[in-house]
Amino acid sequence: PLIAWNRHVETIFASFFRSTPQVRLRRECLRVKDGGSVALDWISGDHRRLPPDSPVLILLPGLTGGSQDSYVRHMLTKANGKGWRVVVFNSRGCGESPVTTPQFYSASFLGDTYEVVKHVGARYPEANLYAVGWSLGANILVRYLGKESHACPLSGAVSLCNPFNLVIADEDFHKGFNNVYDKALASALCKIFKKHALLFEDMGGEFNIPLAANAKSVRDFDEGLTRVSFGFKSVDDYYSNSSSCDSIKHVKRPLLCIQAENDPIAPSRAIPREDIEENPNCMLIVTPKGGHLGWVAGAEAPLGAPWTDPVVMDFLEYLERGASKTGKFLGDSEAVQRSSGELHHIEV
């Protein structure tokens, strides 16, 4: 209660003081079709220890995040302790993932996600695949679920702290204390960019490399680099067309969304509540507190795993028990309906 009295205190406390479990990881660098690279971090030894049909969980961290982050490590160890094979998808430049072409990742770009899911599925064809995403990673994951719809190879997914509507999220990013997060994320983006600046030095056209390299806000970085890289006329055009709120109605796999009402980075007013409620494949939990990637509560509070981790695993293990080893599901929406007791919108 002392930590959760203020959303900013909870967010910052979790970011700086939450413990980071020590795990030995085995890195696999995956070269994708356009020549770019992403880094997949597997738990060392699991390829020998776990049977080939063990369920596989793909983790998608938030903006600039990777396998080094505490919230990722806690989810990784929680799932692995239950016999799941876990892999962290470090996007281009994140988690020390190499950047081999003059292009980073973005909220709009699903190409790497398609290739990672396909690659992991081919490596473990006997296993069911699942995914968990946080913040921007959650936005990308939900967009992927919507685009793939009935053809999606995932057996289920969880979205946490999803901004959903990037236009609304950007509006709130420039209000009051939120500017602190904006500057911190911009600084992290610039740090990644400067490591690979030589790749971008000859970029012409609408690119504004000095603006991206010295961005004071995420919007500056997106104006100078991201929106141009991915063919958008403006930053607002990029945000509008990269929001996952429009994807919910097309999701055909069991999806659990967990949000905090007081999240300063993923505003609650951006949650597509009606679309989630109308889609029998989706379930929503909204907590009054939690901040952004905080949720400092539960059995391991205040320094251990957030209370959401065991909830996520309960949901995924329920789906795994119901899914056959051939990758078929309990019907289009039956798994979620049974899991939620016919209740698709939960206020905690």
Backbone hydrogen bonds in HBPLUS format (Angstrom, degrees):
<---DONOR---> <-ACCEPTOR-->    atom                        ^
c    i                          cat <-CA-CA->   ^        H-A-AA   ^      H-
h    n   atom  resd res      DA  || num        DHA   H-A  angle D-A-AA Bond
n    s   type  num  typ     dist DA aas  dist angle  dist       angle   num
A0010-GLU N   A0006-ASN O   3.03 MM   4  6.30 163.6  2.06 157.7 161.8     1
A0011-THR N   A0007-ARG O   3.03 MM   4  6.12 158.6  2.08 139.1 145.2     2
A0012-ILE N   A0008-HIS O   2.93 MM   4  6.01 172.0  1.94 151.9 154.3     3
A0013-PHE N   A0009-VAL O   2.84 MM   4  5.83 158.6  1.88 146.8 153.9     4
A0014-ALA N   A0010-GLU O   3.07 MM   4  6.11 167.3  2.08 145.4 148.8     5
A0015-SER N   A0011-THR O   3.13 MM   4  6.29 151.7  2.21 140.8 148.9     6
A0016-PHE N   A0012-ILE O   2.97 MM   4  6.14 156.6  2.03 153.8 158.5     7
A0017-PHE N   A0013-PHE O   2.74 MM   4  5.42 159.8  1.78 153.5 159.3     8
A0019-SER N   A0303-LEU O   2.77 MM 284  5.53 168.9  1.79 151.4 154.8     9
A0044-SER N   A0024-ARG O   2.86 MM  20  5.52 168.5  1.87 138.3 141.3    10
A0026-ARG N   A0042-TRP O   2.59 MM  16  5.06 163.8  1.62 153.8 159.8    11
A0042-TRP N   A0026-ARG O   2.90 MM  16  5.06 171.1  1.91 147.7 144.9    12
A0028-GLU N   A0040-LEU O   2.75 MM  12  5.02 151.4  1.83 147.4 157.1    13
A0040-LEU N   A0028-GLU O   2.76 MM  12  5.02 176.6  1.76 154.9 156.2    14
A0030-LEU N   A0038-VAL O   2.84 MM   8  5.39 162.6  1.87 163.1 167.4    15
A0038-VAL N   A0030-LEU O   3.05 MM   8  5.39 154.5  2.11 144.7 152.4    16
A0032-VAL N   A0036-GLY O   2.85 MM   4  5.47 162.9  1.88 148.7 154.4    17
A0035-GLY N   A0032-VAL O   2.95 MM   3  5.57 162.0  1.98 127.2 130.4    18
A0039-ALA N   A0090-ASN O   3.23 MM  51  5.14 158.4  2.28 147.3 149.6    19
A0090-ASN N   A0039-ALA O   2.91 MM  51  5.14 160.6  1.95 170.1 167.5    20
A0041-ASP N   A0088-VAL O   3.03 MM  47  5.05 160.6  2.07 140.2 145.4    21
A0088-VAL N   A0041-ASP O   2.93 MM  47  5.05 161.6  1.97 137.4 141.4    22
A0046-ASP N   A0043-ILE O   3.19 MM   3  5.87 167.1  2.21 137.2 140.1    23
A0048-ARG N   A0045-GLY O   3.14 MM   3  5.61 149.9  2.23 109.4 117.8    24
A0049-ARG N   A0045-GLY O   2.96 MM   4  6.12 156.9  2.01 149.3 156.9    25
A0050-LEU N   A0046-ASP O   3.01 MM   4  5.47 170.2  2.02 138.4 141.6    26
A0054-SER N   A0051-PRO O   3.11 MM   3  5.62 163.5  2.13 123.1 123.5    27
A0085-ARG N   A0055-PRO O   2.92 MM  30  6.13 163.7  1.95 167.3 168.1    28
A0056-VAL N   A0128-ASN O   2.96 MM  72  6.27 169.7  1.97 165.7 169.1    29
A0130-TYR N   A0056-VAL O   2.85 MM  74  6.13 144.7  1.97 161.1 172.3    30
A0057-LEU N   A0085-ARG O   2.76 MM  28  6.19 158.5  1.81 161.2 168.8    31
A0087-VAL N   A0057-LEU O   2.96 MM  30  6.34 159.5  2.00 162.8 163.9    32
A0058-ILE N   A0130-TYR O   2.90 MM  72  6.21 165.2  1.92 141.0 144.3    33
A0132-VAL N   A0058-ILE O   2.93 MM  74  6.38 153.6  2.00 159.4 165.1    34
A0059-LEU N   A0087-VAL O   2.91 MM  28  6.25 161.1  1.95 157.4 161.9    35
A0089-PHE N   A0059-LEU O   2.92 MM  30  5.86 174.7  1.93 161.5 163.3    36
A0060-LEU N   A0132-VAL O   2.84 MM  72  6.19 161.2  1.88 158.0 162.2    37
A0134-TRP N   A0060-LEU O   3.06 MM  74  6.45 155.8  2.12 170.8 169.5    38
A0065-GLY N   A0062-GLY O   2.82 MM   3  5.05 156.7  1.87 128.2 132.5    39
A0069-ASP N   A0066-GLY O   3.11 MM   3  5.88 170.9  2.12 126.0 128.7    40
A0073-ARG N   A0069-ASP O   2.98 MM   4  6.26 163.1  2.01 155.2 160.4    41
A0074-HIS N   A0070-SER O   2.93 MM   4  6.14 158.6  1.97 155.1 159.9    42
A0075-MET N   A0071-TYR O   3.32 MM   4  6.40 161.6  2.36 135.9 140.3    43
A0076-LEU N   A0072-VAL O   2.90 MM   4  6.05 157.1  1.95 151.2 158.6    44
A0077-THR N   A0073-ARG O   2.92 MM   4  6.12 163.1  1.95 151.1 154.3    45
A0078-LYS N   A0074-HIS O   2.96 MM   4  6.04 154.4  2.02 144.9 152.6    46
A0079-ALA N   A0075-MET O   3.03 MM   4  6.14 166.0  2.05 150.0 152.9    47
A0080-ASN N   A0076-LEU O   2.96 MM   4  6.05 162.3  1.99 146.4 152.3    48
A0081-GLY N   A0077-THR O   2.93 MM   4  5.88 148.5  2.03 139.3 146.9    49
A0082-LYS N   A0079-ALA O   3.01 MM   3  5.31 148.3  2.11 105.1 114.9    50
A0084-TRP N   A0079-ALA O   3.16 MM   5  5.45 157.8  2.21 139.9 137.7    51
A0083-GLY N   A0080-ASN O   3.00 MM   3  5.13 159.6  2.04 111.8 113.3    52
A0094-CYS N   A0091-SER O   2.86 MM   3  5.33 160.2  1.90 135.4 141.4    53
A0097-SER N   A0094-CYS O   2.87 MM   3  5.26 148.8  1.97 109.9 119.8    54
A0103-GLN N   A0101-THR O   2.73 MM   2  5.50 141.5  1.88 103.8  93.0    55
A0114-TYR N   A0110-LEU O   2.99 MM   4  6.29 162.0  2.02 163.1 167.7    56
A0115-GLU N   A0111-GLY O   3.17 MM   4  6.44 161.7  2.21 147.3 151.9    57
A0116-VAL N   A0112-ASP O   2.85 MM   4  6.06 156.1  1.91 151.4 158.1    58
A0117-VAL N   A0113-THR O   3.01 MM   4  6.13 175.5  2.01 156.9 158.0    59
A0118-LYS N   A0114-TYR O   3.03 MM   4  6.13 160.7  2.06 146.2 152.3    60
A0119-HIS N   A0115-GLU O   2.87 MM   4  5.93 156.6  1.92 143.1 149.9    61
A0120-VAL N   A0116-VAL O   2.88 MM   4  6.07 168.5  1.90 157.5 159.9    62
A0121-GLY N   A0117-VAL O   2.92 MM   4  5.99 160.8  1.96 146.8 152.8    63
A0122-ALA N   A0118-LYS O   2.96 MM   4  6.12 149.6  2.05 143.6 151.5    64
A0123-ARG N   A0119-HIS O   3.03 MM   4  6.25 143.4  2.17 142.5 152.5    65
A0124-TYR N   A0120-VAL O   3.09 MM   4  6.36 148.5  2.19 147.9 155.4    66
A0127-ALA N   A0124-TYR O   3.15 MM   3  5.61 163.6  2.18 116.2 121.3    67
A0155-SER N   A0129-LEU O   2.66 MM  26  5.71 174.2  1.67 170.4 169.2    68
A0131-ALA N   A0156-GLY O   3.32 MM  25  6.85 143.3  2.46 138.4 148.8    69
A0158-VAL N   A0131-ALA O   2.95 MM  27  6.49 144.0  2.08 146.9 158.1    70
A0133-GLY N   A0158-VAL O   2.98 MM  25  6.44 158.7  2.03 162.3 168.6    71
A0160-LEU N   A0133-GLY O   2.94 MM  27  6.22 156.3  1.99 158.0 165.6    72
A0137-GLY N   A0134-TRP O   2.78 MM   3  4.97 124.9  2.08 155.6 142.5    73
A0135-SER N   A0160-LEU O   2.87 MM  25  6.29 149.2  1.96 158.5 168.6    74
A0138-ALA N   A0135-SER O   2.99 MM   3  5.08 124.8  2.30  98.3 112.8    75
A0139-ASN N   A0135-SER O   3.02 MM   4  6.43 151.2  2.11 149.5 157.8    76
A0140-ILE N   A0136-LEU O   2.96 MM   4  6.26 158.9  2.00 150.8 155.4    77
A0141-LEU N   A0137-GLY O   2.95 MM   4  6.09 155.9  2.01 139.6 146.9    78
A0142-VAL N   A0138-ALA O   2.93 MM   4  6.12 164.4  1.95 153.8 156.5    79
A0143-ARG N   A0139-ASN O   3.08 MM   4  6.24 155.9  2.14 143.6 150.6    80
A0144-TYR N   A0140-ILE O   2.94 MM   4  6.15 152.3  2.01 146.5 154.5    81
A0145-LEU N   A0141-LEU O   2.92 MM   4  6.25 156.9  1.97 150.0 156.0    82
A0146-GLY N   A0142-VAL O   2.97 MM   4  6.19 156.7  2.02 146.8 152.7    83
A0147-LYS N   A0143-ARG O   2.90 MM   4  6.11 159.0  1.95 150.0 155.7    84
A0148-GLU N   A0144-TYR O   2.95 MM   4  6.06 168.1  1.96 155.4 158.4    85
A0149-SER N   A0145-LEU O   2.84 MM   4  5.73 146.3  1.95 138.4 148.6    86
A0151-ALA N   A0148-GLU O   2.87 MM   3  5.24 140.4  2.02 149.9 140.7    87
A0152-CYS N   A0149-SER O   3.23 MM   3  5.59 167.3  2.25 116.0 118.8    88
A0157-ALA N   A0254-PRO O   2.98 MM  97  6.44 145.5  2.10 156.0 166.4    89
A0256-LEU N   A0157-ALA O   3.07 MM  99  6.53 157.9  2.12 147.6 152.6    90
A0159-SER N   A0256-LEU O   2.82 MM  97  6.22 160.7  1.86 157.6 163.9    91
A0258-ILE N   A0159-SER O   2.85 MM  99  6.29 161.4  1.89 165.7 172.1    92
A0161-CYS N   A0258-ILE O   3.08 MM  97  6.52 156.8  2.13 164.1 169.5    93
A0165-ASN N   A0163-PRO O   2.54 MM   2  5.67 133.5  1.75 120.0 104.4    94
A0244-SER N   A0164-PHE O   2.98 MM  80  4.95 110.2  2.48 131.6 146.2    95
A0245-CYS N   A0164-PHE O   3.18 MM  81  4.81 146.0  2.30 128.9 120.8    96
A0169-ALA N   A0165-ASN O   3.00 MM   4  6.25 162.8  2.03 151.0 156.7    97
A0170-ASP N   A0166-LEU O   2.92 MM   4  5.88 151.7  2.00 133.5 140.6    98
A0171-GLU N   A0167-VAL O   3.10 MM   4  6.38 151.2  2.19 141.8 149.3    99
A0172-ASP N   A0168-ILE O   3.09 MM   4  6.42 160.6  2.13 155.2 158.8   100
A0173-PHE N   A0169-ALA O   2.96 MM   4  6.06 133.8  2.18 139.9 153.0   101
A0175-LYS N   A0172-ASP O   3.18 MM   3  5.37 155.2  2.25 118.3 116.1   102
A0178-ASN N   A0175-LYS O   3.06 MM   3  5.63 138.9  2.23 147.7 143.7   103
A0179-ASN N   A0176-GLY O   3.21 MM   3  6.17 170.4  2.22 124.2 126.6   104
A0180-VAL N   A0177-PHE O   2.89 MM   3  5.73 159.1  1.93 125.2 130.4   105
A0181-TYR N   A0178-ASN O   3.04 MM   3  5.37 121.0  2.40 104.8 117.8   106
A0182-ASP N   A0178-ASN O   3.09 MM   4  6.43 161.0  2.13 151.7 157.5   107
A0183-LYS N   A0179-ASN O   2.95 MM   4  6.12 164.2  1.98 148.2 151.1   108
A0184-ALA N   A0180-VAL O   3.02 MM   4  6.17 153.6  2.10 142.2 150.0   109
A0185-LEU N   A0181-TYR O   2.89 MM   4  6.08 165.0  1.91 156.4 159.2   110
A0186-ALA N   A0182-ASP O   2.95 MM   4  6.09 156.7  2.01 146.0 153.3   111
A0187-SER N   A0183-LYS O   2.89 MM   4  6.02 153.3  1.97 142.6 149.8   112
A0188-ALA N   A0184-ALA O   3.04 MM   4  6.32 151.0  2.13 141.4 149.0   113
A0189-LEU N   A0185-LEU O   2.92 MM   4  6.21 154.2  1.99 148.8 155.7   114
A0190-CYS N   A0186-ALA O   2.91 MM   4  6.16 159.5  1.95 150.0 155.6   115
A0191-LYS N   A0187-SER O   2.96 MM   4  6.15 151.2  2.04 144.0 151.9   116
A0192-ILE N   A0188-ALA O   3.16 MM   4  6.43 157.2  2.21 145.1 149.8   117
A0193-PHE N   A0189-LEU O   2.87 MM   4  6.10 163.8  1.90 151.5 156.7   118
A0194-LYS N   A0190-CYS O   2.84 MM   4  5.97 164.7  1.86 154.7 157.3   119
A0195-LYS N   A0192-ILE O   3.25 MM   3  5.47 134.6  2.46 101.0 112.7   120
A0196-HIS N   A0193-PHE O   2.92 MM   3  5.44 146.6  2.04 111.9 121.9   121
A0199-LEU N   A0196-HIS O   3.07 MM   3  5.86 147.1  2.18 121.8 129.1   122
A0200-PHE N   A0197-ALA O   2.93 MM   3  5.39 146.3  2.04 112.3 122.3   123
A0203-MET N   A0200-PHE O   3.14 MM   3  5.47 167.5  2.15 119.6 120.8   124
A0207-PHE N   A0204-GLY O   3.34 MM   3  5.86 153.4  2.42 135.6 134.0   125
A0208-ASN N   A0224-GLY O   2.95 MM  16  4.35 173.1  1.95 131.8 133.8   126
A0212-ALA N   A0208-ASN O   3.13 MM   4  6.50 158.3  2.18 152.7 159.0   127
A0213-ALA N   A0209-ILE O   2.86 MM   4  6.01 164.0  1.88 158.1 162.8   128
A0214-ASN N   A0210-PRO O   3.09 MM   4  6.12 137.1  2.28 139.8 149.0   129
A0221-PHE N   A0217-SER O   3.27 MM   4  6.66 159.4  2.31 148.5 152.7   130
A0222-ASP N   A0218-VAL O   2.90 MM   4  6.20 160.4  1.94 152.7 158.5   131
A0223-GLU N   A0219-ARG O   2.82 MM   4  6.01 144.2  1.95 144.8 154.9   132
A0224-GLY N   A0220-ASP O   2.91 MM   4  6.12 161.9  1.95 153.6 157.8   133
A0225-LEU N   A0221-PHE O   2.92 MM   4  5.93 150.8  2.01 148.3 155.7   134
A0227-ARG N   A0222-ASP O   2.89 MM   5  5.57 169.3  1.90 145.2 148.9   135
A0229-SER N   A0225-LEU O   2.92 MM   4  6.05 165.8  1.94 163.0 167.8   136
A0230-PHE N   A0226-THR O   3.17 MM   4  6.40 150.1  2.26 153.7 160.6   137
A0232-PHE N   A0227-ARG O   2.78 MM   5  5.05 169.1  1.79 163.9 160.6   138
A0231-GLY N   A0228-VAL O   3.17 MM   3  5.14 169.9  2.18 107.1 109.6   139
A0238-TYR N   A0234-SER O   3.01 MM   4  6.29 154.1  2.08 143.5 150.5   140
A0239-TYR N   A0235-VAL O   2.84 MM   4  6.17 163.7  1.87 156.5 160.0   141
A0240-SER N   A0236-ASP O   2.87 MM   4  5.94 163.4  1.89 147.4 152.5   142
A0241-ASN N   A0237-ASP O   3.07 MM   4  6.14 155.8  2.13 145.3 151.0   143
A0242-SER N   A0239-TYR O   3.29 MM   3  5.17 155.9  2.36  98.4 105.5   144
A0247-SER N   A0244-SER O   2.95 MM   3  5.14 155.3  2.01 108.4 116.5   145
A0250-HIS N   A0247-SER O   2.92 MM   3  5.52 151.8  2.00 118.8 127.6   146
A0251-VAL N   A0248-ILE O   3.11 MM   3  5.38 166.0  2.13 113.7 118.1   147
A0255-LEU N   A0281-ASN O   2.90 MM  26  6.24 157.2  1.96 162.4 164.5   148
A0283-MET N   A0255-LEU O   2.90 MM  28  6.29 141.4  2.05 159.5 169.7   149
A0257-CYS N   A0283-MET O   2.78 MM  26  6.10 165.8  1.79 162.0 166.8   150
A0285-ILE N   A0257-CYS O   2.83 MM  28  6.22 158.8  1.88 163.7 170.9   151
A0259-GLN N   A0285-ILE O   2.89 MM  26  6.28 164.2  1.92 165.0 170.3   152
A0287-THR N   A0259-GLN O   2.96 MM  28  6.44 160.6  2.00 152.4 155.5   153
A0263-ASP N   A0260-ALA O   3.18 MM   3  5.24 162.2  2.21 115.5 114.0   154
A0261-GLU N   A0287-THR O   2.62 MM  26  5.78 176.8  1.62 176.3 175.9   155
A0270-ALA N   A0267-PRO O   3.05 MM   3  5.58 159.9  2.09 112.8 119.3   156
A0271-ILE N   A0268-SER O   3.16 MM   3  5.47 164.1  2.19 110.3 115.2   157
A0273-ARG N   A0271-ILE O   2.83 MM   2  5.49 134.1  2.05 108.2  93.9   158
A0276-ILE N   A0272-PRO O   3.03 MM   4  6.28 159.0  2.08 158.0 164.7   159
A0277-GLU N   A0273-ARG O   2.87 MM   4  6.04 161.4  1.91 151.7 157.2   160
A0278-GLU N   A0274-GLU O   2.88 MM   4  6.03 148.3  1.98 147.3 155.8   161
A0279-ASN N   A0275-ASP O   3.09 MM   4  6.11 126.9  2.38 135.9 147.7   162
A0279-ASN N   A0276-ILE O   3.31 MM   3  5.26 140.3  2.47  94.9 105.6   163
A0282-CYS N   A0279-ASN O   3.04 MM   3  5.61 169.4  2.05 122.8 126.0   164
A0284-LEU N   A0344-HIS O   3.10 MM  60  6.28 145.8  2.22 130.9 140.6   165
A0346-ILE N   A0284-LEU O   2.75 MM  62  5.80 161.8  1.78 159.3 165.7   166
A0286-VAL N   A0346-ILE O   3.14 MM  60  6.56 148.5  2.24 153.0 162.4   167
A0348-VAL N   A0286-VAL O   2.95 MM  62  5.96 163.5  1.97 148.5 153.7   168
A0295-TRP N   A0290-GLY O   2.87 MM   5  4.09 153.9  1.93 116.0 124.6   169
A0297-ALA N   A0295-TRP O   2.82 MM   2  5.62 123.4  2.14 112.9  96.0   170
A0301-ALA N   A0298-GLY O   3.19 MM   3  5.45 169.4  2.20 113.9 116.9   171
A0304-GLY N   A0300-GLU O   2.78 MM   4  4.56 143.4  1.91 151.5 148.8   172
A0309-ASP N   A0306-PRO O   3.26 MM   3  6.00 152.1  2.34 119.3 124.0   173
A0311-VAL N   A0308-THR O   3.05 MM   3  5.10 117.3  2.45  99.5 115.9   174
A0312-VAL N   A0308-THR O   2.84 MM   4  6.08 159.1  1.89 163.0 169.2   175
A0313-MET N   A0309-ASP O   3.04 MM   4  6.33 161.3  2.07 153.4 158.2   176
A0314-ASP N   A0310-PRO O   2.90 MM   4  6.05 151.3  1.98 141.4 149.2   177
A0315-PHE N   A0311-VAL O   3.08 MM   4  6.31 162.7  2.11 150.4 154.0   178
A0316-LEU N   A0312-VAL O   2.97 MM   4  6.24 168.3  1.98 154.1 157.1   179
A0317-GLU N   A0313-MET O   2.82 MM   4  5.82 162.1  1.85 149.5 154.7   180
A0318-TYR N   A0314-ASP O   3.01 MM   4  6.09 145.2  2.13 139.8 149.0   181
A0319-LEU N   A0315-PHE O   3.10 MM   4  6.44 157.0  2.15 147.7 153.5   182
A0320-GLU N   A0316-LEU O   2.89 MM   4  6.15 156.4  1.94 147.6 154.6   183
A0321-ARG N   A0317-GLU O   2.96 MM   4  6.11 152.1  2.04 142.1 148.5   184
A0322-GLY N   A0318-TYR O   3.20 MM   4  6.45 141.2  2.36 139.2 149.2   185
A0322-GLY N   A0319-LEU O   3.05 MM   3  5.11 124.8  2.36  95.3 109.9   186
A0323-ALA N   A0319-LEU O   2.85 MM   4  6.05 133.1  2.08 148.2 161.8   187
A0324-SER N   A0328-LYS O   3.30 MM   4  5.60 145.6  2.43 140.1 148.6   188
A0327-GLY N   A0324-SER O   3.08 MM   3  5.69 161.6  2.11 118.9 121.4   189
A0337-GLN N   A0333-SER O   3.00 MM   4  6.17 165.1  2.02 159.5 164.4   190
A0338-ARG N   A0334-GLU O   2.91 MM   4  6.00 165.7  1.93 153.0 156.0   191
A0339-SER N   A0335-ALA O   3.00 MM   4  6.06 154.5  2.07 139.5 147.4   192
A0340-SER N   A0336-VAL O   2.91 MM   4  5.99 147.5  2.02 147.2 154.6   193
A0341-GLY N   A0337-GLN O   2.99 MM   4  5.82 110.3  2.49 136.2 150.6   194
A0342-GLU N   A0337-GLN O   2.89 MM   5  4.71 161.0  1.92 143.2 146.6   195
A0341-GLY N   A0338-ARG O   3.43 MM   3  5.16 156.7  2.49  94.3 100.9   196
A0343-LEU N   A0340-SER O   3.05 MM   3  5.18 154.4  2.12 102.7 110.8   197
